[in-house]
Amino acid sequence: EIMIGSNYISQNPTVQVFGLDASTAVEELLVDYHEAWSDYDAEAILALTTEDFVFVNGPTTNDQAETAAIVSGGYLESIGFQAEHVGDPIVTGDGPYYAAVVIHQTITSGLNQDGISTFVVVDTADGLKVKSYVYTGPDTP
């Protein structure tokens, strides 16, 4: 059954996104994900990611629990870490979705740097979730 105002996010969907196309829903998920980093919100990171989520930053790979601990462990907050999108994400695919966005990071010591965040986003029974996140920036080997 197709309802007015709904946009299916796959050919045989288990999930509908009402009033949004899939790329808009992915873009909103990525904004929420980076806001969770800037808010040091581990619960949001856990809610926005899959159980088999991985975060890759250079040679370091962290799973879902490790990433939540990084976000809420106090270090990022102590340095005043903030991340914001520069422009709109590029989103492709029809599930899984692949996305990339430039982010601008700042910390209180004055570091200002841009980097590229790339994501794999999947449909789950609980809606769209981030399955993987790879950050590449000036400090990434």
N, C-alpha and C positions, 0 to 999 in steps of 0.2 A: 504494500500500500504506500502510495506517495502522498504526502500531505503538503498543502500549500505552505510555502515559507521554509520547507526543509530542504537541505542539500545533503544527499548521500555522499559519504566519503570513501566508498568503495562500490564495486559493481554488485556485490552481494552483501550488503552492509549488515553489521550487527549494531552499528552506532550511527545515529544521525546527528548532524549539527544543524540546529534550527537557526535560520536567518544568516548563516555564514557559509562561505565556500571553504573547502578544506585548507587552502593556503592561508586564509585569514585565521582559521582556528589554530593552525600551526604557528603562525606569527604571534598570536596572543599567548600561546603556551611558552614560546621562547622569551617573551617579555616577562611573563610570570617567573620563569626559571631564573633569569638574570636578576630580577627583583628579589628573589629568595636569597641569592648570593649577597646582594647589597644590604638586605635586612638581616643577614646572618641567621636565617630561618631554616634549621635542619628539618623540621616537620614538613615544611613546604617542599624542600628538596625530595624527601621521601615520597610525598604525595604526587609529585610531578614526574617521577622517574619509575622505570620498571625495576623489578627485583633483580634482574640480571644487568642492570645499568653499569656502564663503565665511563670513567672520566680520564682522559689522556691529556697530559700536559708535558710535552717533551718525552723524556725517557720514563716518566712516572705514570703508572696506571692505578686508578683507585676504583673500588667497587662502590655500590650505593651507600653502604654504611660508612665507609671511609670518607666518602665525599660529604656526607651529612656531618661527620665529625669535623672535617676541615672547615665547613661553613660556620658551624656553631662553636668551635673549639676556643674561641677567644682571640686567636691571633689576627684574623682578618679585621675584627672589630678594633683591636688595639692599634692597628695601623690605619684605620679609617678607610678600608677598602670599599670602593664603589665601582660598579660597572653599569654602563648604559649603552644602548644601541645607537649606532651612527647610521642613519638611513634605515631602509626597510630590508628585512631578510629576503633572500632569494630562496624560493621553495619549489621543489619539483617532486614528481612521483605521485602515485595514487594509492599509497599504502604498501610498503613503508614510504615515508616521506623523507626527503633529504633536504637539508636547509643550511644556509650559511649566512652569517651576518657579521659586520664589522662592529666591534665593541670598543668603547673608550674606557680605560681603567684609570682611576686616580687613587692615591693614598695621601695621607696627611703630610708626609715628608716632601711632597711636591712631585712625585712620579706621575707623569701623564703619558700613557702609551696606548696605542691602538693595536688591536690584534684581530684575528679571524676566529670566530667560533663556528664550528661545523657540527651538525647534529644528524642523528637518525631518530625519527619520530615514528611510533607505531600506534595502531589502534589496539586498545585492550578492552576488556569488559567494563572497565572504569573510565573509558574515554581515551583521548590521545595522551601519550606519555613519551618522555625522552628515554630512548634506549642507549644512546651513546652521545658523548660530548667530547670534542677534541678542540683544545685551545692551542693556537699557534700565534706567537707574538715575538717581540724583539728579544725577550729573555729565554725563549724556547730553543733548546739546542737542536 
